[in-house]
Amino acid sequence: MFEAIYCENGHFIASKPEIPDYMIRSGAMDKRFHDELKRLSFCTKCGSPSVCVCPSCNASIVAEDERPSYCGSCGKQYPWTQLALDAAKEYTDELESLSEEDKTKLKETFSDLTVETAKTPLAESRFTKFLVKIGPPAASALTKILGDVMTSEIKRTLGLG
């Protein structure tokens, strides 16, 4: 487990530098640490600002083997999780092969694919049925949009990881 820095889009930037808060507050950091923090301010892949604390509660982002989707302190979605869910919903709205009712049902599965609860298997089943219904190109795009924020189990089931 380590404190991590990601960009708002979810790209891993680095492990959080081990600089005590008192050094930051007092200005006692040497130039090397200051330059390192400045270097980590933006993502080199997409240019988005870096995030090392939860935007909702300011708790440090703690990661283990994979990027977390939710804050362990307040339970809120990290920016990259919300971005993926919003993009998936927007993409679903553009699917001409689905009725409005089907679009609503499909969008209702998205959040449950990012957590491990009793509703996750139901969401996975519904999501899989919709992937067949929308066809391979759209199914591929939708799983790519959501792939990084799905649970590990869902990824394995869908053959994504």
KEKE-3310 file (N, C-alpha, C; in steps of 0.2 Angstrom, whole numbers, plus 5000, padded with zeros to 4 digits):
npx = (5004:5003:5004:4998:5000:4989:4983:4969:4962:4965:4978:4992:5004:5015:5022:5018:5029:5039:5038:5038:5023:5026:5038:5033:5024:5032:5041:5053:5058:5071:5077:5077:5067:5056:5057:5054:5040:5034:5036:5028:5015:5007:5000:5010:5004:4992:4990:4982:4978:4987:4982:4983:4976:4959:4947:4935:4936:4950:4958:4973:4977:4976:4984:4984:4988:4981:4974:4963:4945:4936:4936:4944:4942:4930:4922:4918:4917:4932:4939:4942:4934:4921:4922:4924:4911:4902:4906:4903:4889:4885:4890:4881:4869:4870:4868:4860:4854:4847:4832:4825:4821:4829:4842:4841:4841:4853:4862:4860:4867:4880:4887:4886:4895:4907:4909:4910:4897:4881:4873:4881:4884:4871:4871:4882:4877:4866:4873:4881:4872:4867:4878:4879:4867:4870:4880:4897:4906:4901:4900:4913:4919:4911:4915:4929:4928:4923:4932:4943:4938:4930:4927:4940:4935:4924:4931:4939:4929:4924:4935:4944:4955)
npy = (4994:5011:5029:5038:5047:5053:5058:5069:5061:5049:5043:5035:5044:5045:5039:5046:5059:5057:5069:5077:5086:5097:5102:5106:5116:5125:5129:5124:5115:5108:5114:5103:5095:5104:5106:5093:5091:5101:5096:5085:5091:5090:5079:5069:5062:5067:5080:5084:5091:5085:5074:5071:5069:5066:5074:5077:5075:5077:5067:5057:5049:5032:5018:5001:4987:4991:5005:5014:5016:5023:5033:5029:5035:5043:5038:5043:5044:5044:5057:5051:5040:5045:5052:5041:5035:5045:5047:5034:5034:5045:5039:5029:5035:5039:5027:5021:5009:5005:5006:5020:5016:5004:5010:5017:5007:5000:5010:5011:5000:5003:5010:4999:4990:4995:4992:4980:4972:4965:4968:4968:4955:4954:4966:4964:4953:4959:4969:4961:4955:4966:4970:4960:4964:4977:4974:4970:4981:4993:4987:4984:4997:5003:4994:4997:5011:5009:5000:5002:5006:4996:4982:4970:4957:4958:4963:4951:4942:4947:4946:4956:4957)
npz = (5000:4996:4996:4982:4967:4955:4939:4935:4925:4928:4926:4931:4940:4950:4965:4980:4986:5000:5010:5024:5031:5040:5034:5022:5025:5033:5024:5023:5014:5003:4987:4978:4982:4981:4967:4963:4967:4959:4946:4946:4945:4934:4922:4911:4900:4897:4901:4911:4928:4942:4955:4972:4983:4990:4981:4988:5002:5006:5010:5008:4993:4993:4986:4981:4972:4961:4953:4964:4964:4972:4986:5001:5013:5013:5004:4992:4974:4964:4953:4940:4940:4940:4928:4919:4921:4917:4904:4898:4900:4892:4879:4878:4877:4864:4856:4844:4842:4853:4863:4872:4885:4886:4886:4898:4907:4904:4908:4921:4926:4926:4938:4947:4942:4946:4959:4973:4977:4983:4972:4961:4953:4947:4939:4931:4924:4917:4910:4901:4893:4887:4880:4870:4863:4858:4849:4842:4839:4846:4859:4862:4862:4873:4884:4884:4888:4901:4907:4915:4927:4932:4943:4948:4947:4938:4927:4924:4921:4910:4901:4901:4909)
capx = (5000:5007:5001:4999:4998:4986:4980:4961:4959:4967:4984:4997:5010:5020:5021:5018:5035:5039:5040:5033:5019:5029:5043:5030:5021:5037:5045:5060:5060:5076:5075:5076:5060:5051:5057:5050:5033:5032:5037:5022:5009:5003:5001:5013:5000:4986:4991:4978:4982:4988:4978:4986:4971:4952:4944:4929:4938:4957:4962:4978:4974:4980:4983:4988:4990:4978:4971:4956:4939:4933:4940:4943:4940:4923:4918:4916:4921:4938:4938:4943:4929:4916:4923:4922:4904:4899:4907:4899:4882:4885:4890:4875:4864:4871:4867:4854:4851:4843:4826:4826:4820:4835:4847:4841:4843:4860:4866:4859:4872:4887:4890:4887:4901:4913:4909:4908:4891:4876:4870:4886:4882:4865:4873:4886:4873:4862:4878:4883:4866:4867:4884:4877:4862:4872:4885:4904:4910:4899:4902:4921:4919:4909:4920:4935:4927:4922:4936:4948:4935:4927:4930:4944:4931:4921:4936:4941:4923:4923:4941:4948:4961)
capy = (5000:5017:5035:5039:5053:5052:5064:5069:5056:5042:5040:5035:5049:5043:5038:5053:5060:5057:5075:5079:5092:5103:5105:5110:5122:5130:5132:5121:5110:5111:5115:5097:5093:5108:5104:5086:5092:5105:5091:5081:5094:5089:5072:5069:5059:5070:5087:5086:5092:5079:5073:5066:5069:5065:5081:5078:5075:5079:5061:5055:5043:5026:5012:4994:4984:4994:5012:5014:5020:5026:5036:5024:5039:5046:5034:5046:5042:5049:5060:5046:5035:5049:5053:5035:5033:5050:5045:5028:5036:5049:5035:5025:5040:5039:5021:5021:5002:5004:5010:5024:5011:5000:5015:5019:5000:4999:5015:5009:4995:5006:5011:4993:4987:4998:4990:4973:4972:4960:4969:4967:4950:4956:4971:4960:4949:4964:4972:4957:4954:4973:4970:4956:4967:4982:4972:4970:4988:4997:4983:4985:5004:5003:4991:5001:5016:5007:4995:5004:5007:4990:4978:4965:4951:4960:4963:4944:4939:4950:4945:4962:4958)
capz = (5000:4996:4994:4975:4963:4948:4936:4935:4921:4931:4924:4937:4939:4954:4972:4984:4989:5007:5012:5030:5031:5043:5030:5017:5029:5035:5018:5024:5009:4999:4980:4975:4984:4978:4960:4962:4968:4953:4941:4947:4945:4928:4918:4904:4895:4895:4903:4917:4934:4946:4961:4977:4989:4988:4981:4993:5009:5006:5012:5004:4989:4994:4981:4982:4966:4956:4955:4967:4961:4977:4992:5007:5019:5012:4999:4985:4968:4962:4947:4934:4940:4938:4921:4915:4921:4913:4897:4897:4899:4886:4874:4878:4874:4856:4853:4840:4842:4859:4865:4878:4891:4886:4887:4905:4911:4903:4912:4928:4928:4927:4945:4951:4939:4949:4966:4974:4982:4981:4966:4956:4948:4943:4935:4926:4919:4912:4906:4896:4888:4883:4875:4864:4859:4854:4844:4844:4839:4852:4865:4863:4865:4880:4889:4885:4892:4908:4909:4920:4934:4934:4948:4945:4945:4932:4921:4923:4918:4903:4898:4901:4913)
cpx = (5004:5002:5003:4997:4995:4984:4972:4958:4961:4974:4989:5003:5016:5018:5022:5025:5034:5042:5035:5030:5022:5034:5039:5027:5026:5041:5052:5062:5066:5074:5074:5069:5055:5051:5053:5043:5030:5032:5031:5015:5004:5005:5005:5010:4995:4986:4986:4981:4982:4984:4981:4981:4964:4950:4938:4931:4945:4961:4967:4975:4979:4979:4987:4991:4987:4975:4964:4951:4936:4938:4939:4941:4933:4919:4915:4920:4927:4936:4938:4937:4922:4916:4921:4914:4900:4900:4903:4892:4881:4885:4884:4869:4864:4870:4860:4850:4847:4837:4828:4826:4827:4841:4847:4843:4850:4864:4865:4864:4879:4890:4891:4892:4907:4914:4908:4903:4886:4873:4875:4885:4876:4867:4877:4882:4869:4867:4880:4878:4866:4872:4882:4872:4865:4877:4892:4907:4908:4900:4909:4922:4917:4913:4926:4934:4927:4928:4941:4945:4931:4931:4935:4940:4927:4925:4938:4935:4923:4929:4945:4954:4963)
cpy = (5006:5023:5037:5045:5051:5058:5063:5063:5049:5039:5041:5040:5047:5042:5045:5054:5060:5064:5077:5085:5098:5106:5109:5117:5127:5132:5129:5116:5113:5111:5109:5094:5097:5107:5098:5087:5096:5100:5087:5084:5093:5082:5073:5066:5063:5078:5089:5087:5085:5080:5068:5065:5068:5072:5082:5079:5077:5073:5059:5049:5037:5020:5006:4992:4988:5001:5011:5018:5024:5028:5031:5028:5041:5042:5037:5044:5047:5052:5056:5042:5039:5051:5047:5034:5038:5049:5039:5030:5040:5044:5031:5029:5040:5033:5021:5014:5001:5009:5015:5020:5007:5004:5016:5013:4999:5004:5014:5004:4997:5006:5004:4989:4989:4996:4983:4973:4966:4961:4969:4961:4951:4961:4968:4957:4954:4967:4968:4956:4961:4973:4966:4960:4973:4981:4974:4977:4992:4994:4984:4992:5005:5000:4994:5007:5015:5003:4996:5005:5001:4986:4973:4959:4952:4960:4955:4941:4941:4949:4951:4962:4952)
cpz = (5000:4994:4986:4973:4956:4945:4936:4930:4923:4929:4930:4936:4944:4961:4975:4987:4996:5010:5018:5029:5034:5038:5024:5020:5030:5030:5019:5019:5005:4991:4977:4976:4981:4970:4958:4962:4961:4947:4941:4947:4939:4925:4912:4899:4892:4897:4908:4923:4938:4953:4966:4983:4986:4987:4986:5000:5011:5009:5007:5000:4990:4989:4983:4975:4960:4958:4958:4963:4965:4983:4998:5013:5019:5008:4993:4980:4966:4955:4941:4934:4938:4930:4917:4915:4917:4905:4894:4896:4893:4879:4873:4875:4866:4853:4850:4840:4848:4860:4871:4884:4892:4888:4895:4909:4910:4908:4919:4931:4929:4934:4948:4948:4942:4956:4967:4980:4979:4974:4960:4951:4944:4937:4929:4921:4914:4907:4900:4891:4884:4878:4869:4860:4855:4849:4846:4844:4845:4859:4867:4865:4872:4885:4889:4889:4900:4911:4915:4927:4936:4939:4945:4943:4939:4926:4919:4919:4911:4898:4897:4905:4917)
residu = (MET:PHE:GLU:ALA:ILE:TYR:CYS:GLU:ASN:GLY:HIS:PHE:ILE:ALA:SER:LYS:PRO:GLU:ILE:PRO:ASP:TYR:MET:ILE:ARG:SER:GLY:ALA:MET:ASP:LYS:ARG:PHE:HIS:ASP:GLU:LEU:LYS:ARG:LEU:SER:PHE:CYS:THR:LYS:CYS:GLY:SER:PRO:SER:VAL:CYS:VAL:CYS:PRO:SER:CYS:ASN:ALA:SER:ILE:VAL:ALA:GLU:ASP:GLU:ARG:PRO:SER:TYR:CYS:GLY:SER:CYS:GLY:LYS:GLN:TYR:PRO:TRP:THR:GLN:LEU:ALA:LEU:ASP:ALA:ALA:LYS:GLU:TYR:THR:ASP:GLU:LEU:GLU:SER:LEU:SER:GLU:GLU:ASP:LYS:THR:LYS:LEU:LYS:GLU:THR:PHE:SER:ASP:LEU:THR:VAL:GLU:THR:ALA:LYS:THR:PRO:LEU:ALA:GLU:SER:ARG:PHE:THR:LYS:PHE:LEU:VAL:LYS:ILE:GLY:PRO:PRO:ALA:ALA:SER:ALA:LEU:THR:LYS:ILE:LEU:GLY:ASP:VAL:MET:THR:SER:GLU:ILE:LYS:ARG:THR:LEU:GLY:LEU:GLY)
# end
